[in-house]
Amino acid sequence: MADHNPDLVADARRELGVSIAEMREANKRWQAMLHSPRARPPVSRYRSILGDPESRTPRRLGDLTCDALVWPVPLWPDLRFEVLVGPTGAVWNEWLIRAPGTPAPPLTTLEDLTPWSCTTDEAARAFAPARPLEGTAPTRWGLTFTAPDATGQRHVVVAEFTWGLLQRVAVTDRP
């Protein structure tokens, strides 16, 4: 997220009391765990870093059933980190979602789409129909949709997400 919003990441680090060196070391450990020749099963990696999930719920996606594992996120109490795990233990998806019982932010215009303001799911619902876009990395993806600006004029936009959290919006048509 730091490559999209370095100021927000710096503020978050300060709020959490984490130095740049500690942040880099945590990322280094995570990357080493991901790419180790003796890699742990995916779910055990999350448990070793995040502890036991807050909840584990069976979820049906079309004809398939998976487990939705959810952890709290200290920086964002209104969000949860969700990992969808298939029957073989494979991770199907991992992203931030709104905590159960927490209302989604009101999203009606381009001006509402500020960094870290909403999840992929919330933007897709608010500006339906939205078309998914392939991301530049496994934890990044996008949506394209039309949205009005504050004056009501509609624009085609591309919204970029990291771990399911909005990072930036680009207007692809200029009036």
Secondary structure, DSSP 8 states (H G I E B T S, - for coil): -TTT-HHHHHHHHHHHT--HHHHHHHHHHHHHHHH-TT---HHHHHHHHH-S-SEEEEEEETTEEEEEEEEE-TT-TTEEEEEEE-TTS-EEEEEEEE-TT-------SGGG--TTS-BHHHHHHHT-S-EEE--SSTTEEEEEEEEE-TTS-EEEEEEEEETTEEEEEEESS--
